[in-house]
Amino acid sequence: AQTVTQSQPEMSVQEAETVTLSCTYDTSENNYYLFWYKQPPSRQMILVIRQEAYKQQNATENRFSVNFQKAAKSFSLKISDSQLGDTAMYFCAFIFIQGAQKLVFGQGTRLTINP
Amino acid sequence: DAGITQSPRHKVTETGTPVTLRCHQTENHRYMYWYRQDPGHGLRLIHYSYGVKDTDKGEVSDGYSVSRSKTEDFLLTLESATSSQTSVYFCAIRPDRPLRDEQFFGPGTRLTVL
C-alpha cells in the first residue's frame, strides 16, 4: 500500500520569505504522479502543482516549485516570495497511474504567512 | 471551475439517523470520488465510481454506501450515522475529456453527528 507522510504539522514564515514543505512517500510502483494541493480557510481544495514520476525535471508553477527525489521518495514544495494569500493547509498526494487512480494524501501542513 | 457542487453544505444530525450527501457535476465525467477529511489524517477515500452503477470501495468504506444512477450524480449514504462519521466530506472528479490525471474537488460538506 502507498503511504504519504508530511512531517511538519505547522510552519510559519514572514511575508516575502521562501518556505519549503516536506513530503515523503512509500510505494513499490514505478509509474505514478505526485501533487500538492492547497486548502485555504474557504476549505476549497486547489491543485498547486503536479509531478510525473517518469520526468526528471522538477515541476514549476510561478512561485511554486518542487524538489522531486525519486530514489529517496521525497517530494518537497518550495514557495518563493511568500504572500499572505499563501496561508493555507497544504497536502501532498500520490496517485498510481493505472486503474481507478485513487489519491493517497499526507496529513497536511498548516502554513501561516505573517505580515 | 470543474462544475462540481455538493449538497447540503452543512448538516447536523443525530446518531442513528440516515444521511445522504449529494455530489453533482455538470460535465459528465466518468470518475467520481468521495473523501472524508479529518484532523491528522488528510483526506481518505471512502468510495469511488467509474461509471453509472459502477462503484468500488476505498480505504474507509465501512458504514458508507454509494449510488450512481446518473452520470452527473454520485450519492453518499450513511445508513445509520455515528459520531465517528463527523467529518468534512469532499467529492472529486477526474476529467476524462480530455483525460487528466489530477482530480478536482467540490466545496465540501461539513457533517456533524451528535
Interface residues (C-beta under 8 A of the other chain):
Chain A: V4 Q6 Y33 F35 R43 Q44 M45 L47 R50 F91 A93 I95 I97 A100 Q101 K102 L103 V104 F105 G106 Q107 G108
Chain B: Y31 Y33 Y35 G40 H41 G42 L43 R44 L45 Y48 Y50 D56 G58 E59 V88 F90 A92 R94 D101 E102 Q103 F104 F105 P107 G108
